[in-house]
Amino acid sequence: MNDFARLIEAEIPRLRRYARALTRDVTRADDLVQSCLARAVAKQHLWQPGTDLRAWLFTILHNQHVNDVRRSVREGVNVAVEEVASVLTVQPNAFATLQLRDLEAAIEKLPQEQRQVILLVGLEGMRYEEVAAILQVPVGTVRSRLSRGRDQLRRLMDMDDEERPSLPAQHQADHDARQHQAGARRAVTRRRAA
């Protein structure tokens, strides 16, 4: 086994975890990881030693997932009841399991862009710069999607504002000012486009 193969092998558990979170299906996730690994081996000459192999692999996996989603939208997807039967039943007194299920359902309801960022930052512990490189968006976009995704998760999980840690007054004022500026920029952009 060469060095490249050993480096890739070390990343397989992370790739699987992210693929399972994206697809919510173990079989599809394994297929996605397999496609990613096959593509990485075929495109090995494009990877530059010394660069972040993990980010490169996650980029391949992300792009493969996007292609798969587009293909499934065109072709349509059918789900057998047997495949989701375990999700439809609940064990008695399983409060933690129910919370986890609710969180998973809430994450599923997020727009794909927000879900991807939340999974990469929250589940994989990646830095914003790494996520930006994988998703091929600016770092500011990653931060924005993460913030909007977290807010949406709080709403979906019925977390009241009093459960949220409050910002000090100056930070809250700064946050409010930034929100106002962003809204003004969007309004100007809309007017210019019209």
N, CA and C atoms as an extended XYZ file, in Angstrom:
582
Properties=species:S:1:pos:R:3:atomname:S:1:resname:S:1:resid:I:1 pbc="F F F"
N         0.854       -1.176        0.000 N   MET     1
C         0.000        0.000        0.000 CA  MET     1
C         0.901        1.240        0.000 C   MET     1
N         0.649        2.165       -0.933 N   ASN     2
C         1.493        3.357       -1.006 CA  ASN     2
C         1.051        4.400        0.019 C   ASN     2
N         1.831        5.486        0.109 N   ASP     3
C         1.547        6.531        1.102 CA  ASP     3
C         0.199        7.203        0.854 C   ASP     3
N        -0.116        7.443       -0.414 N   PHE     4
C        -1.394        8.091       -0.743 CA  PHE     4
C        -2.564        7.242       -0.254 C   PHE     4
N        -2.492        5.944       -0.479 N   ALA     5
C        -3.569        5.042       -0.045 CA  ALA     5
C        -3.706        5.055        1.477 C   ALA     5
N        -2.577        5.094        2.201 N   ARG     6
C        -2.632        5.134        3.667 CA  ARG     6
C        -3.265        6.440        4.151 C   ARG     6
N        -2.909        7.533        3.498 N   LEU     7
C        -3.478        8.833        3.880 CA  LEU     7
C        -4.988        8.847        3.650 C   LEU     7
N        -5.417        8.308        2.527 N   ILE     8
C        -6.860        8.248        2.223 CA  ILE     8
C        -7.572        7.343        3.219 C   ILE     8
N        -6.973        6.217        3.516 N   GLU     9
C        -7.593        5.261        4.440 CA  GLU     9
C        -7.860        5.896        5.802 C   GLU     9
N        -6.964        6.773        6.240 N   ALA    10
C        -7.144        7.430        7.535 CA  ALA    10
C        -8.351        8.376        7.540 C   ALA    10
N        -8.767        8.841        6.378 N   GLU    11
C        -9.889        9.791        6.281 CA  GLU    11
C       -11.242        9.107        6.085 C   GLU    11
N       -11.266        7.816        5.837 N   ILE    12
C       -12.521        7.112        5.545 CA  ILE    12
C       -13.567        7.259        6.657 C   ILE    12
N       -13.222        7.125        7.939 N   PRO    13
C       -14.272        7.282        8.970 CA  PRO    13
C       -14.938        8.659        8.931 C   PRO    13
N       -14.168        9.707        8.704 N   ARG    14
C       -14.756       11.058        8.628 CA  ARG    14
C       -15.632       11.196        7.394 C   ARG    14
N       -15.161       10.652        6.282 N   LEU    15
C       -15.960       10.706        5.053 CA  LEU    15
C       -17.288        9.980        5.249 C   LEU    15
N       -17.235        8.811        5.881 N   ARG    16
C       -18.461        8.041        6.133 CA  ARG    16
C       -19.428        8.801        7.024 C   ARG    16
N       -18.894        9.396        8.086 N   ARG    17
C       -19.742       10.129        9.033 CA  ARG    17
C       -20.441       11.284        8.321 C   ARG    17
N       -19.697       12.041        7.529 N   TYR    18
C       -20.286       13.177        6.821 CA  TYR    18
C       -21.284       12.693        5.765 C   TYR    18
N       -20.936       11.631        5.042 N   ALA    19
C       -21.832       11.098        4.013 CA  ALA    19
C       -23.132       10.590        4.635 C   ALA    19
N       -23.042        9.945        5.782 N   ARG    20
C       -24.255        9.454        6.447 CA  ARG    20
C       -25.127       10.603        6.925 C   ARG    20
N       -24.492       11.656        7.396 N   ALA    21
C       -25.271       12.815        7.830 CA  ALA    21
C       -25.935       13.502        6.634 C   ALA    21
N       -25.250       13.534        5.514 N   LEU    22
C       -25.814       14.159        4.312 CA  LEU    22
C       -26.955       13.350        3.726 C   LEU    22
N       -26.748       12.053        3.587 N   THR    23
C       -27.717       11.213        2.887 CA  THR    23
C       -28.794       10.634        3.799 C   THR    23
N       -28.490       10.492        5.096 N   ARG    24
C       -29.401        9.886        6.070 CA  ARG    24
C       -29.762        8.449        5.674 C   ARG    24
N       -28.833        7.802        5.011 N   ASP    25
C       -29.038        6.429        4.541 CA  ASP    25
C       -27.678        5.753        4.496 C   ASP    25
N       -27.508        4.705        5.286 N   VAL    26
C       -26.213        4.037        5.393 CA  VAL    26
C       -25.746        3.491        4.045 C   VAL    26
N       -26.638        2.871        3.311 N   THR    27
C       -26.265        2.278        2.022 CA  THR    27
C       -25.860        3.356        1.029 C   THR    27
N       -26.674        4.403        0.923 N   ARG    28
C       -26.333        5.500        0.004 CA  ARG    28
C       -25.050        6.191        0.438 C   ARG    28
N       -24.850        6.324        1.750 N   ALA    29
C       -23.630        6.963        2.253 CA  ALA    29
C       -22.402        6.144        1.875 C   ALA    29
N       -22.488        4.828        2.050 N   ASP    30
C       -21.357        3.974        1.682 CA  ASP    30
C       -21.077        4.041        0.187 C   ASP    30
N       -22.142        4.085       -0.613 N   ASP    31
C       -21.956        4.243       -2.062 CA  ASP    31
C       -21.294        5.577       -2.390 C   ASP    31
N       -21.710        6.619       -1.693 N   LEU    32
C       -21.136        7.946       -1.910 CA  LEU    32
C       -19.653        7.969       -1.544 C   LEU    32
N       -19.306        7.365       -0.422 N   VAL    33
C       -17.894        7.303       -0.012 CA  VAL    33
C       -17.095        6.482       -1.016 C   VAL    33
N       -17.665        5.380       -1.469 N   GLN    34
C       -16.982        4.537       -2.459 CA  GLN    34
C       -16.717        5.327       -3.744 C   GLN    34
N       -17.709        6.072       -4.200 N   SER    35
C       -17.533        6.896       -5.403 CA  SER    35
C       -16.460        7.954       -5.181 C   SER    35
N       -16.478        8.543       -4.007 N   CYS    36
C       -15.483        9.560       -3.667 CA  CYS    36
C       -14.073        8.968       -3.680 C   CYS    36
N       -13.915        7.810       -3.070 N   LEU    37
C       -12.591        7.171       -3.010 CA  LEU    37
C       -12.113        6.756       -4.401 C   LEU    37
N       -13.017        6.211       -5.205 N   ALA    38
C       -12.643        5.811       -6.564 CA  ALA    38
C       -12.211        7.034       -7.376 C   ALA    38
N       -12.937        8.119       -7.213 N   ARG    39
C       -12.598        9.353       -7.934 CA  ARG    39
C       -11.262        9.906       -7.442 C   ARG    39
N       -11.033        9.849       -6.132 N   ALA    40
C        -9.773       10.348       -5.569 CA  ALA    40
C        -8.583        9.553       -6.094 C   ALA    40
N        -8.735        8.250       -6.160 N   VAL    41
C        -7.645        7.415       -6.677 CA  VAL    41
C        -7.416        7.705       -8.154 C   VAL    41
N        -8.499        7.855       -8.896 N   ALA    42
C        -8.366        8.145      -10.326 CA  ALA    42
C        -7.751        9.520      -10.565 C   ALA    42
N        -8.022       10.471       -9.673 N   LYS    43
C        -7.533       11.844       -9.828 CA  LYS    43
C        -6.348       12.132       -8.903 C   LYS    43
N        -5.698       11.092       -8.436 N   GLN    44
C        -4.587       11.232       -7.497 CA  GLN    44
C        -3.543       12.231       -7.994 C   GLN    44
N        -3.311       12.277       -9.284 N   HIS    45
C        -2.300       13.170       -9.845 CA  HIS    45
C        -2.646       14.647       -9.640 C   HIS    45
N        -3.910       14.958       -9.345 N   LEU    46
C        -4.314       16.343       -9.130 CA  LEU    46
C        -4.056       16.824       -7.703 C   LEU    46
N        -3.914       15.891       -6.767 N   TRP    47
C        -3.651       16.280       -5.380 CA  TRP    47
C        -2.181       16.614       -5.226 C   TRP    47
N        -1.917       17.702       -4.534 N   GLN    48
C        -0.542       18.133       -4.317 CA  GLN    48
C        -0.122       17.771       -2.905 C   GLN    48
N         0.911       16.925       -2.744 N   PRO    49
C         1.379       16.571       -1.398 CA  PRO    49
C         1.703       17.845       -0.603 C   PRO    49
N         1.348       17.817        0.659 N   GLY    50
C         1.555       18.976        1.511 CA  GLY    50
C         0.301       19.822        1.660 C   GLY    50
N        -0.674       19.639        0.752 N   THR    51
C        -1.942       20.356        0.889 CA  THR    51
C        -2.887       19.512        1.735 C   THR    51
N        -4.026       20.066        2.075 N   ASP    52
C        -4.974       19.418        2.979 CA  ASP    52
C        -5.752       18.321        2.248 C   ASP    52
N        -5.345       17.071        2.439 N   LEU    53
C        -6.001       15.931        1.789 CA  LEU    53
C        -7.456       15.818        2.244 C   LEU    53
N        -7.701       16.071        3.520 N   ARG    54
C        -9.061       15.964        4.062 CA  ARG    54
C       -10.009       16.909        3.326 C   ARG    54
N        -9.592       18.151        3.153 N   ALA    55
C       -10.431       19.127        2.446 CA  ALA    55
C       -10.635       18.704        0.998 C   ALA    55
N        -9.591       18.186        0.359 N   TRP    56
C        -9.681       17.732       -1.022 CA  TRP    56
C       -10.699       16.594       -1.150 C   TRP    56
N       -10.636       15.629       -0.234 N   LEU    57
C       -11.561       14.496       -0.253 CA  LEU    57
C       -13.000       14.942        0.035 C   LEU    57
N       -13.167       15.856        1.001 N   PHE    58
C       -14.503       16.343        1.317 CA  PHE    58
C       -15.081       17.121        0.142 C   PHE    58
N       -14.236       17.818       -0.602 N   THR    59
C       -14.697       18.531       -1.789 CA  THR    59
C       -15.207       17.539       -2.828 C   THR    59
N       -14.451       16.476       -3.038 N   ILE    60
C       -14.877       15.435       -3.983 CA  ILE    60
C       -16.201       14.827       -3.524 C   ILE    60
N       -16.300       14.502       -2.233 N   LEU    61
C       -17.519       13.896       -1.691 CA  LEU    61
C       -18.696       14.864       -1.837 C   LEU    61
N       -18.476       16.112       -1.517 N   HIS    62
C       -19.533       17.122       -1.640 CA  HIS    62
C       -20.026       17.222       -3.087 C   HIS    62
N       -19.093       17.330       -4.017 N   ASN    63
C       -19.473       17.454       -5.431 CA  ASN    63
C       -20.200       16.209       -5.921 C   ASN    63
N       -19.763       15.057       -5.476 N   GLN    64
C       -20.425       13.804       -5.857 CA  GLN    64
C       -21.854       13.770       -5.302 C   GLN    64
N       -22.016       14.232       -4.064 N   HIS    65
C       -23.346       14.270       -3.453 CA  HIS    65
C       -24.270       15.215       -4.231 C   HIS    65
N       -23.756       16.381       -4.588 N   VAL    66
C       -24.557       17.343       -5.370 CA  VAL    66
C       -24.993       16.707       -6.681 C   VAL    66
N       -24.073       16.021       -7.346 N   ASN    67
C       -24.415       15.341       -8.604 CA  ASN    67
C       -25.489       14.278       -8.376 C   ASN    67
N       -25.356       13.506       -7.290 N   ASP    68
C       -26.335       12.466       -6.982 CA  ASP    68
C       -27.718       13.065       -6.702 C   ASP    68
N       -27.751       14.173       -5.967 N   VAL    69
C       -29.034       14.827       -5.658 CA  VAL    69
C       -29.686       15.325       -6.939 C   VAL    69
N       -28.900       15.954       -7.789 N   ARG    70
C       -29.448       16.441       -9.061 CA  ARG    70
C       -29.995       15.290       -9.897 C   ARG    70
N       -29.261       14.186       -9.925 N   ARG    71
C       -29.700       13.018      -10.687 CA  ARG    71
C       -30.993       12.461      -10.100 C   ARG    71
N       -31.085       12.376       -8.771 N   SER    72
C       -32.287       11.820       -8.145 CA  SER    72
C       -33.495       12.723       -8.357 C   SER    72
N       -33.267       14.042       -8.427 N   VAL    73
C       -34.380       14.956       -8.701 CA  VAL    73
C       -34.917       14.713      -10.108 C   VAL    73
N       -33.991       14.511      -11.050 N   ARG    74
C       -34.425       14.238      -12.426 CA  ARG    74
C       -35.142       12.905      -12.535 C   ARG    74
N       -34.607       11.883      -11.861 N   GLU    75
C       -35.134       10.525      -12.005 CA  GLU    75
C       -36.232       10.201      -11.007 C   GLU    75
N       -36.302       10.911       -9.884 N   GLY    76
C       -37.268       10.608       -8.838 CA  GLY    76
C       -36.715        9.542       -7.905 C   GLY    76
N       -37.113        9.595       -6.655 N   VAL    77
C       -36.620        8.660       -5.650 CA  VAL    77
C       -37.804        8.023       -4.947 C   VAL    77
N       -37.782        6.706       -4.788 N   ASN    78
C       -38.807        5.968       -4.057 CA  ASN    78
C       -38.182        5.390       -2.805 C   ASN    78
N       -38.922        5.444       -1.707 N   VAL    79
C       -38.441        4.905       -0.442 CA  VAL    79
C       -39.432        3.849        0.025 C   VAL    79
N       -38.909        2.658        0.283 N   ALA    80
C       -39.761        1.574        0.773 CA  ALA    80
C       -40.043        1.784        2.258 C   ALA    80
N       -41.234        1.416        2.707 N   VAL    81
C       -41.612        1.565        4.115 CA  VAL    81
C       -40.665        0.762        5.004 C   VAL    81
N       -40.216       -0.391        4.535 N   GLU    82
C       -39.311       -1.224        5.319 CA  GLU    82
C       -38.020       -0.481        5.660 C   GLU    82
N       -37.587        0.408        4.778 N   GLU    83
C       -36.334        1.132        5.008 CA  GLU    83
C       -36.461        2.160        6.125 C   GLU    83
N       -37.650        2.694        6.349 N   VAL    84
C       -37.828        3.725        7.368 CA  VAL    84
C       -38.590        3.230        8.590 C   VAL    84
N       -38.904        1.948        8.646 N   ALA    85
C       -39.692        1.412        9.751 CA  ALA    85
C       -39.023        1.649       11.097 C   ALA    85
N       -37.700        1.525       11.170 N   SER    86
C       -37.011        1.709       12.445 CA  SER    86
C       -37.121        3.149       12.934 C   SER    86
N       -37.227        4.091       12.043 N   VAL    87
C       -37.348        5.503       12.418 CA  VAL    87
C       -38.766        5.815       12.881 C   VAL    87
N       -39.739        5.050       12.409 N   LEU    88
C       -41.127        5.316       12.730 CA  LEU    88
C       -41.546        4.780       14.098 C   LEU    88
N       -40.726        3.951       14.708 N   THR    89
C       -41.047        3.412       16.023 CA  THR    89
C       -40.156        4.053       17.078 C   THR    89
N       -40.654        4.143       18.305 N   VAL    90
C       -39.916        4.767       19.405 CA  VAL    90
C       -39.912        3.829       20.596 C   VAL    90
N       -38.756        3.694       21.224 N   GLN    91
C       -38.667        2.877       22.427 CA  GLN    91
C       -39.228        3.675       23.605 C   GLN    91
N       -39.864        3.010       24.566 N   PRO    92
C       -40.412        3.726       25.719 CA  PRO    92
C       -39.291        4.335       26.562 C   PRO    92
N       -39.588        5.501       27.144 N   ASN    93
C       -38.654        6.200       28.029 CA  ASN    93
C       -37.307        6.484       27.372 C   ASN    93
N       -37.328        6.827       26.134 N   ALA    94
C       -36.085        7.095       25.413 CA  ALA    94
C       -36.004        8.588       25.091 C   ALA    94
N       -35.979        9.423       26.145 N   PHE    95
C       -36.007       10.870       25.954 CA  PHE    95
C       -34.815       11.359       25.133 C   PHE    95
N       -33.622       10.876       25.447 N   ALA    96
C       -32.431       11.314       24.706 CA  ALA    96
C       -32.517       10.910       23.242 C   ALA    96
N       -33.037        9.718       23.002 N   THR    97
C       -33.201        9.250       21.628 CA  THR    97
C       -34.197       10.125       20.875 C   THR    97
N       -35.258       10.525       21.561 N   LEU    98
C       -36.253       11.395       20.944 CA  LEU    98
C       -35.665       12.765       20.621 C   LEU    98
N       -34.853       13.288       21.539 N   GLN    99
C       -34.217       14.587       21.284 CA  GLN    99
C       -33.288       14.498       20.080 C   GLN    99
N       -32.530       13.427       20.019 N   LEU   100
C       -31.610       13.242       18.899 CA  LEU   100
C       -32.387       13.087       17.592 C   LEU   100
N       -33.483       12.356       17.650 N   ARG   101
C       -34.320       12.201       16.464 CA  ARG   101
C       -34.896       13.536       16.021 C   ARG   101
N       -35.340       14.339       17.002 N   ASP   102
C       -35.876       15.665       16.679 CA  ASP   102
C       -34.809       16.559       16.076 C   ASP   102
N       -33.594       16.486       16.600 N   LEU   103
C       -32.494       17.277       16.045 CA  LEU   103
C       -32.200       16.836       14.621 C   LEU   103
N       -32.157       15.540       14.401 N   GLU   104
C       -31.913       15.025       13.050 CA  GLU   104
C       -33.008       15.479       12.089 C   GLU   104
N       -34.257       15.432       12.542 N   ALA   105
C       -35.372       15.873       11.698 CA  ALA   105
C       -35.272       17.370       11.421 C   ALA   105
N       -34.867       18.146       12.428 N   ALA   106
C       -34.719       19.591       12.243 CA  ALA   106
C       -33.593       19.892       11.257 C   ALA   106
N       -32.498       19.159       11.358 N   ILE   107
C       -31.380       19.361       10.426 CA  ILE   107
C       -31.825       19.027        9.007 C   ILE   107
N       -32.642       17.997        8.855 N   GLU   108
C       -33.155       17.622        7.528 CA  GLU   108
C       -33.990       18.733        6.912 C   GLU   108
N       -34.674       19.520        7.745 N   LYS   109
C       -35.545       20.577        7.240 CA  LYS   109
C       -34.772       21.811        6.799 C   LYS   109
N       -33.517       21.913        7.193 N   LEU   110
C       -32.719       23.074        6.806 CA  LEU   110
C       -32.455       23.054        5.305 C   LEU   110
N       -32.310       24.220        4.706 N   PRO   111
C       -31.868       24.244        3.307 CA  PRO   111
C       -30.513       23.558        3.194 C   PRO   111
N       -30.267       22.926        2.083 N   GLN   112
C       -29.052       22.134        1.912 CA  GLN   112
C       -27.789       22.931        2.216 C   GLN   112
N       -27.726       24.197        1.798 N   GLU   113
C       -26.533       25.011        2.022 CA  GLU   113
C       -26.254       25.169        3.509 C   GLU   113
N       -27.291       25.410        4.298 N   GLN   114
C       -27.121       25.561        5.740 CA  GLN   114
C       -26.785       24.221        6.388 C   GLN   114
N       -27.457       23.158        5.944 N   ARG   115
C       -27.214       21.828        6.514 CA  ARG   115
C       -25.763       21.411        6.301 C   ARG   115
N       -25.234       21.636        5.106 N   GLN   116
C       -23.857       21.254        4.819 CA  GLN   116
C       -22.880       21.971        5.735 C   GLN   116
N       -23.073       23.271        5.913 N   VAL   117
C       -22.165       24.048        6.757 CA  VAL   117
C       -22.268       23.592        8.209 C   VAL   117
N       -23.486       23.383        8.696 N   ILE   118
C       -23.658       22.940       10.081 CA  ILE   118
C       -23.004       21.583       10.303 C   ILE   118
N       -23.145       20.674        9.350 N   LEU   119
C       -22.542       19.354        9.505 CA  LEU   119
C       -21.013       19.428        9.459 C   LEU   119
N       -20.474       20.215        8.555 N   LEU   120
C       -19.020       20.300        8.442 CA  LEU   120
C       -18.398       21.002        9.650 C   LEU   120
N       -19.033       22.064       10.123 N   VAL   121
C       -18.484       22.793       11.275 CA  VAL   121
C       -18.817       22.065       12.571 C   VAL   121
N       -20.096       21.716       12.742 N   GLY   122
C       -20.534       21.122       14.001 CA  GLY   122
C       -20.160       19.664       14.175 C   GLY   122
N       -20.366       18.868       13.164 N   LEU   123
C       -20.106       17.433       13.266 CA  LEU   123
C       -18.632       17.107       13.030 C   LEU   123
N       -18.066       17.705       11.992 N   GLU   124
C       -16.678       17.388       11.639 CA  GLU   124
C       -15.669       18.296       12.314 C   GLU   124
N       -16.121       19.399       12.893 N   GLY   125
C       -15.205       20.296       13.597 CA  GLY   125
C       -14.239       21.031       12.683 C   GLY   125
N       -14.645       21.257       11.446 N   MET   126
C       -13.764       21.932       10.496 CA  MET   126
C       -13.770       23.439       10.731 C   MET   126
N       -12.669       24.074       10.358 N   ARG   127
C       -12.559       25.526       10.419 CA  ARG   127
C       -13.358       26.132        9.264 C   ARG   127
N       -13.760       27.378        9.447 N   TYR   128
C       -14.546       28.052        8.419 CA  TYR   128
C       -13.817       28.074        7.080 C   TYR   128
N       -12.517       28.286        7.110 N   GLU   129
C       -11.729       28.354        5.879 CA  GLU   129
C       -11.769       27.022        5.130 C   GLU   129
N       -11.693       25.918        5.879 N   GLU   130
C       -11.757       24.592        5.257 CA  GLU   130
C       -13.129       24.367        4.611 C   GLU   130
N       -14.175       24.739        5.328 N   VAL   131
C       -15.527       24.564        4.815 CA  VAL   131
C       -15.723       25.413        3.558 C   VAL   131
N       -15.197       26.643        3.590 N   ALA   132
C       -15.304       27.525        2.424 CA  ALA   132
C       -14.621       26.900        1.211 C   ALA   132
N       -13.461       26.286        1.422 N   ALA   133
C       -12.738       25.647        0.317 CA  ALA   133
C       -13.515       24.445       -0.218 C   ALA   133
N       -14.085       23.658        0.670 N   ILE   134
C       -14.834       22.466        0.253 CA  ILE   134
C       -16.077       22.848       -0.542 C   ILE   134
N       -16.810       23.829       -0.037 N   LEU   135
C       -18.066       24.222       -0.681 CA  LEU   135
C       -17.863       25.249       -1.788 C   LEU   135
N       -16.637       25.725       -1.912 N   GLN   136
C       -16.273       26.707       -2.940 CA  GLN   136
C       -17.107       27.977       -2.822 C   GLN   136
N       -17.154       28.501       -1.594 N   VAL   137
C       -17.833       29.761       -1.307 CA  VAL   137
C       -16.916       30.603       -0.420 C   VAL   137
N       -17.155       31.914       -0.330 N   PRO   138
C       -16.350       32.744        0.563 CA  PRO   138
C       -16.579       32.388        2.034 C   PRO   138
N       -15.602       32.711        2.880 N   VAL   139
C       -15.700       32.431        4.314 CA  VAL   139
C       -16.895       33.161        4.917 C   VAL   139
N       -17.160       34.371        4.462 N   GLY   140
C       -18.315       35.118        4.957 CA  GLY   140
C       -19.627       34.400        4.687 C   GLY   140
N       -19.701       33.733        3.551 N   THR   141
C       -20.900       32.966        3.213 CA  THR   141
C       -21.051       31.789        4.172 C   THR   141
N       -19.929       31.149        4.513 N   VAL   142
C       -19.966       30.041        5.477 CA  VAL   142
C       -20.504       30.543        6.809 C   VAL   142
N       -19.972       31.666        7.274 N   ARG   143
C       -20.421       32.224        8.562 CA  ARG   143
C       -21.907       32.582        8.518 C   ARG   143
N       -22.325       33.178        7.424 N   SER   144
C       -23.721       33.572        7.278 CA  SER   144
C       -24.632       32.347        7.280 C   SER   144
N       -24.265       31.334        6.501 N   ARG   145
C       -25.090       30.114        6.444 CA  ARG   145
C       -25.124       29.424        7.801 C   ARG   145
N       -24.000       29.426        8.504 N   LEU   146
C       -23.938       28.799        9.820 CA  LEU   146
C       -24.839       29.541       10.798 C   LEU   146
N       -24.783       30.847       10.786 N   SER   147
C       -25.607       31.647       11.686 CA  SER   147
C       -27.092       31.446       11.395 C   SER   147
N       -27.462       31.538       10.111 N   ARG   148
C       -28.864       31.342        9.748 CA  ARG   148
C       -29.318       29.917       10.062 C   ARG   148
N       -28.441       28.942        9.824 N   GLY   149
C       -28.782       27.555       10.110 CA  GLY   149
C       -28.994       27.310       11.589 C   GLY   149
N       -28.131       27.882       12.419 N   ARG   150
C       -28.287       27.730       13.874 CA  ARG   150
C       -29.581       28.382       14.350 C   ARG   150
N       -29.868       29.585       13.835 N   ASP   151
C       -31.120       30.249       14.210 CA  ASP   151
C       -32.321       29.409       13.809 C   ASP   151
N       -32.274       28.871       12.595 N   GLN   152
C       -33.382       28.040       12.120 CA  GLN   152
C       -33.518       26.776       12.967 C   GLN   152
N       -32.395       26.169       13.348 N   LEU   153
C       -32.456       24.979       14.212 CA  LEU   153
C       -33.092       25.312       15.551 C   LEU   153
N       -32.731       26.462       16.114 N   ARG   154
C       -33.344       26.865       17.389 CA  ARG   154
C       -34.853       26.983       17.240 C   ARG   154
N       -35.308       27.586       16.132 N   ARG   155
C       -36.750       27.720       15.915 CA  ARG   155
C       -37.397       26.350       15.734 C   ARG   155
N       -36.755       25.499       14.939 N   LEU   156
C       -37.328       24.176       14.678 CA  LEU   156
C       -37.361       23.307       15.933 C   LEU   156
N       -36.417       23.513       16.816 N   MET   157
C       -36.352       22.718       18.045 CA  MET   157
C       -37.161       23.368       19.171 C   MET   157
N       -37.885       24.442       18.847 N   ASP   158
C       -38.719       25.164       19.813 CA  ASP   158
C       -37.935       25.642       21.021 C   ASP   158
N       -36.734       26.131       20.779 N   MET   159
C       -35.934       26.694       21.866 CA  MET   159
C       -36.303       28.165       21.985 C   MET   159
N       -36.794       28.560       23.142 N   ASP   160
C       -37.201       29.943       23.365 CA  ASP   160
C       -35.977       30.833       23.454 C   ASP   160
N       -36.198       32.126       23.274 N   ASP   161
C       -35.105       33.087       23.365 CA  ASP   161
C       -34.455       33.090       24.742 C   ASP   161
N       -35.230       32.781       25.785 N   GLU   162
C       -34.598       32.796       27.104 CA  GLU   162
C       -33.632       31.629       27.293 C   GLU   162
N       -33.755       30.582       26.482 N   GLU   163
C       -32.802       29.478       26.557 CA  GLU   163
C       -31.496       29.812       25.851 C   GLU   163
N       -31.543       30.796       24.961 N   ARG   164
C       -30.359       31.209       24.231 CA  ARG   164
C       -29.499       32.083       25.101 C   ARG   164
N       -28.172       31.882       25.079 N   PRO   165
C       -27.328       32.784       25.842 CA  PRO   165
C       -27.428       34.183       25.248 C   PRO   165
N       -27.625       35.175       26.096 N   SER   166
C       -27.781       36.527       25.582 CA  SER   166
C       -26.424       37.179       25.378 C   SER   166
N       -26.395       38.106       24.432 N   LEU   167
C       -25.177       38.841       24.148 CA  LEU   167
C       -25.106       40.042       25.072 C   LEU   167
N       -23.889       40.447       25.449 N   PRO   168
C       -23.777       41.696       26.197 CA  PRO   168
C       -24.376       42.829       25.363 C   PRO   168
N       -24.792       43.914       26.020 N   ALA   169
C       -25.501       45.004       25.346 CA  ALA   169
C       -24.722       45.554       24.156 C   ALA   169
N       -23.417       45.780       24.297 N   GLN   170
C       -22.635       46.352       23.202 CA  GLN   170
C       -22.572       45.375       22.034 C   GLN   170
N       -22.364       44.085       22.324 N   HIS   171
C       -22.333       43.081       21.254 CA  HIS   171
C       -23.681       43.008       20.549 C   HIS   171
N       -24.766       43.094       21.330 N   GLN   172
C       -26.100       43.057       20.734 CA  GLN   172
C       -26.309       44.267       19.839 C   GLN   172
N       -25.853       45.442       20.285 N   ALA   173
C       -25.986       46.652       19.476 CA  ALA   173
C       -25.181       46.521       18.185 C   ALA   173
N       -23.955       45.984       18.292 N   ASP   174
C       -23.127       45.776       17.100 CA  ASP   174
C       -23.807       44.801       16.144 C   ASP   174
N       -24.351       43.725       16.707 N   HIS   175
C       -25.044       42.715       15.895 CA  HIS   175
C       -26.241       43.348       15.187 C   HIS   175
N       -27.030       44.133       15.926 N   ASP   176
C       -28.199       44.785       15.332 CA  ASP   176
C       -27.790       45.743       14.221 C   ASP   176
N       -26.693       46.471       14.439 N   ALA   177
C       -26.212       47.415       13.420 CA  ALA   177
C       -25.781       46.666       12.156 C   ALA   177
N       -25.088       45.549       12.329 N   ARG   178
C       -24.659       44.756       11.167 CA  ARG   178
C       -25.865       44.215       10.416 C   ARG   178
N       -26.884       43.776       11.143 N   GLN   179
C       -28.087       43.259       10.504 CA  GLN   179
C       -28.770       44.373        9.701 C   GLN   179
N       -28.832       45.571       10.276 N   HIS   180
C       -29.443       46.711        9.590 CA  HIS   180
C       -28.664       47.066        8.326 C   HIS   180
N       -27.319       47.075        8.426 N   GLN   181
C       -26.482       47.390        7.267 CA  GLN   181
C       -26.673       46.354        6.166 C   GLN   181
N       -26.732       45.097        6.558 N   ALA   182
C       -26.915       44.032        5.561 CA  ALA   182
C       -28.260       44.193        4.858 C   ALA   182
N       -29.305       44.530        5.609 N   GLY   183
C       -30.612       44.750        5.009 CA  GLY   183
C       -30.605       45.935        4.057 C   GLY   183
N       -29.895       46.984        4.435 N   ALA   184
C       -29.805       48.158        3.566 CA  ALA   184
C       -29.063       47.820        2.280 C   ALA   184
N       -27.986       47.034        2.384 N   ARG   185
C       -27.231       46.634        1.185 CA  ARG   185
C       -28.102       45.799        0.252 C   ARG   185
N       -28.891       44.891        0.824 N   ARG   186
C       -29.773       44.070       -0.004 CA  ARG   186
C       -30.802       44.939       -0.717 C   ARG   186
N       -31.344       45.936       -0.019 N   ALA   187
C       -32.340       46.823       -0.625 CA  ALA   187
C       -31.732       47.611       -1.774 C   ALA   187
N       -30.500       48.098       -1.583 N   VAL   188
C       -29.823       48.852       -2.645 CA  VAL   188
C       -29.566       47.947       -3.839 C   VAL   188
N       -29.134       46.723       -3.578 N   THR   189
C       -28.860       45.771       -4.655 CA  THR   189
C       -30.136       45.467       -5.431 C   THR   189
N       -31.254       45.302       -4.729 N   ARG   190
C       -32.526       45.037       -5.393 CA  ARG   190
C       -32.947       46.222       -6.265 C   ARG   190
N       -32.744       47.435       -5.741 N   ARG   191
C       -33.117       48.622       -6.509 CA  ARG   191
C       -32.271       48.738       -7.776 C   ARG   191
N       -30.984       48.434       -7.672 N   ARG   192
C       -30.102       48.506       -8.830 CA  ARG   192
C       -30.481       47.471       -9.874 C   ARG   192
N       -30.880       46.285       -9.388 N   ALA   193
C       -31.236       45.199      -10.304 CA  ALA   193
C       -32.551       45.494      -11.029 C   ALA   193
N       -33.405       46.291      -10.405 N   ALA   194
C       -34.731       46.560      -10.986 CA  ALA   194
C       -34.696       47.526      -12.127 C   ALA   194
